[in-house]
Amino acid sequence: MSENRRTPRPAAPHEARRPEAAQHVIGVHLYLEDEEGRVLLGLRHPDSAYAGRTWHFLAGHCEREPALGCLVREAHEEAGLVIDPADAEYVHAVHLLDGPGSAPRMQLVFRVRRWQGTPEVREPDKCLAWRWWPPDALPDPVVPYTRAAIGGIGAGRLYTEMGWGGR
């Protein structure tokens, strides 16, 4: 048999039982607090594919890269911030199902206490402004899972589920 030919992978037990099984999208989110304890959020562009005109974490999807690599890349691309992955601490995950037919998502939130730079809008087609907000006085509207993650972090919880309807 040629080295380039692969043996087909048998279906995993959960795939055989659940034809609706879907791959999860992995998102990473940056939780930054300034010296006053305010959290950095960006106002999404009105034409954004997701949550236009809504406040949200600096965030992105992993693109065949590790989560911390994605976090570092997105912080620089979106806001001109330079962070060291060694300074990132996992603080929360939101396991999210936005609605029927949507891809399930695992949203990972990392706190970074040291960074270089001042947040600036570097992708004006995606984000209109960066602002610092007290966790107990967030702007309206905020992406619901962003609000849930900030509340979970404040309460010391590591995990939240949303949209699964009791599953």
C-alpha positions as CSV (number, residue, x, y, z in Angstrom):
1,M,0.0,0.0,0.0
2,S,1.3,3.5,-0.8
3,E,2.4,5.8,2.0
4,N,0.0,8.5,0.7
5,R,-3.1,6.3,1.1
6,R,-4.9,6.5,4.5
7,T,-7.1,4.0,6.1
8,P,-10.6,5.6,6.6
9,R,-11.2,6.6,10.2
10,P,-14.1,4.8,11.7
11,A,-16.8,6.9,13.2
12,A,-16.4,7.8,16.8
13,P,-19.1,6.2,19.0
14,H,-20.8,9.6,19.6
15,E,-20.8,10.3,15.8
16,A,-22.5,7.0,15.1
17,R,-25.3,7.7,17.6
18,R,-25.7,11.4,16.9
19,P,-26.0,12.4,13.2
20,E,-26.5,16.0,14.2
21,A,-23.0,16.1,15.8
22,A,-21.2,19.3,14.8
23,Q,-17.7,20.7,15.2
24,H,-17.4,23.5,17.8
25,V,-16.1,26.9,16.8
26,I,-13.5,28.0,19.3
27,G,-13.4,31.7,20.2
28,V,-10.9,33.5,22.4
29,H,-11.7,36.7,24.3
30,L,-9.4,39.2,26.1
31,Y,-10.4,40.3,29.5
32,L,-8.4,43.4,30.4
33,E,-8.9,45.5,33.5
34,D,-7.4,49.0,33.9
35,E,-6.0,50.3,37.1
36,E,-9.5,51.3,38.2
37,G,-10.9,47.8,37.6
38,R,-12.8,48.7,34.5
39,V,-13.1,46.2,31.7
40,L,-12.2,46.9,28.0
41,L,-15.0,46.4,25.5
42,G,-15.3,47.3,21.9
43,L,-18.4,48.6,20.1
44,R,-19.0,46.3,17.1
45,H,-19.5,47.9,13.7
46,P,-23.2,48.1,12.7
47,D,-22.5,45.9,9.6
48,S,-20.7,43.2,11.6
49,A,-21.8,39.6,10.8
50,Y,-22.4,39.1,14.5
51,A,-23.8,41.5,17.1
52,G,-23.6,44.8,15.2
53,R,-23.9,47.9,17.4
54,T,-23.2,45.8,20.5
55,W,-20.3,46.0,23.0
56,H,-18.1,43.0,23.2
57,F,-14.7,41.7,24.3
58,L,-11.7,41.9,22.0
59,A,-12.1,38.5,20.4
60,G,-11.5,36.2,17.5
61,H,-11.7,32.7,16.2
62,C,-8.8,30.2,16.3
63,E,-7.5,29.7,12.8
64,R,-5.5,26.5,13.0
65,E,-3.5,28.0,15.9
66,P,-3.4,27.6,19.6
67,A,-5.8,29.7,21.7
68,L,-3.1,31.9,23.2
69,G,-1.5,32.4,19.8
70,C,-4.9,33.6,18.6
71,L,-5.3,35.9,21.6
72,V,-1.9,37.5,20.9
73,R,-2.7,37.9,17.2
74,E,-6.1,39.3,17.7
75,A,-5.0,41.8,20.4
76,H,-2.4,43.2,18.0
77,E,-4.6,43.2,14.9
78,E,-7.7,44.7,16.5
79,A,-6.4,47.1,19.1
80,G,-2.6,47.4,18.6
81,L,-1.9,45.8,22.0
82,V,1.1,43.6,22.6
83,I,0.7,40.8,25.0
84,D,2.9,37.9,26.1
85,P,1.1,34.6,26.2
86,A,2.9,33.9,29.5
87,D,0.9,36.8,31.0
88,A,-2.5,35.2,30.0
89,E,-4.6,33.4,32.6
90,Y,-7.6,31.3,31.7
91,V,-10.6,32.8,33.7
92,H,-13.8,31.6,32.1
93,A,-15.5,29.6,29.3
94,V,-18.9,30.0,27.9
95,H,-20.3,27.0,26.0
96,L,-22.8,28.6,23.7
97,L,-25.5,27.5,21.3
98,D,-26.9,30.7,19.7
99,G,-30.0,29.1,18.1
100,P,-31.3,26.3,15.9
101,G,-28.9,25.5,13.1
102,S,-26.0,27.6,14.5
103,A,-22.6,26.0,15.2
104,P,-22.0,25.3,18.9
105,R,-19.2,27.5,20.2
106,M,-16.7,27.3,23.1
107,Q,-15.8,30.9,24.1
108,L,-12.6,31.0,26.1
109,V,-11.8,34.1,28.1
110,F,-8.3,35.0,29.2
111,R,-7.3,37.7,31.7
112,V,-4.1,39.6,30.9
113,R,-2.7,41.8,33.6
114,R,0.3,43.2,31.7
115,W,0.3,44.5,28.2
116,Q,2.0,47.1,26.0
117,G,0.1,49.8,24.1
118,T,-3.1,51.8,24.4
119,P,-6.2,50.3,22.8
120,E,-6.8,51.9,19.4
121,V,-9.3,51.1,16.6
122,R,-7.2,49.2,14.0
123,E,-10.1,47.5,12.2
124,P,-12.8,50.2,11.7
125,D,-14.9,47.8,9.6
126,K,-15.3,45.6,12.7
127,C,-15.0,47.9,15.7
128,L,-15.9,51.5,16.1
129,A,-14.5,52.3,19.6
130,W,-12.7,50.8,22.6
131,R,-13.8,51.9,26.1
132,W,-13.3,50.9,29.7
133,W,-16.4,50.0,31.7
134,P,-17.0,49.1,35.4
135,P,-18.0,45.4,35.5
136,D,-21.1,46.4,37.5
137,A,-22.2,49.2,35.1
138,L,-21.7,47.7,31.6
139,P,-23.1,49.6,28.6
140,D,-26.2,48.6,26.8
141,P,-26.4,46.5,24.7
142,V,-23.6,44.0,25.5
143,V,-23.3,40.6,23.8
144,P,-25.2,38.4,26.3
145,Y,-22.4,35.9,26.7
146,T,-19.9,38.7,27.3
147,R,-22.1,39.9,30.2
148,A,-22.4,36.4,31.5
149,A,-18.6,35.8,31.3
150,I,-17.9,39.1,33.2
151,G,-20.4,38.1,35.8
152,G,-18.9,34.7,36.1
153,I,-15.4,36.0,36.4
154,G,-16.6,38.4,39.2
155,A,-18.2,35.5,41.0
156,G,-15.1,33.3,40.6
157,R,-16.9,30.8,38.3
158,L,-14.9,29.2,35.5
159,Y,-17.8,28.0,33.3
160,T,-21.2,29.1,31.9
161,E,-23.6,27.4,29.5
162,M,-26.0,29.4,27.3
163,G,-28.6,28.4,24.8
164,W,-28.6,24.6,25.3
165,G,-32.2,24.5,26.5
166,G,-31.6,22.2,29.5
167,R,-29.5,19.6,27.6
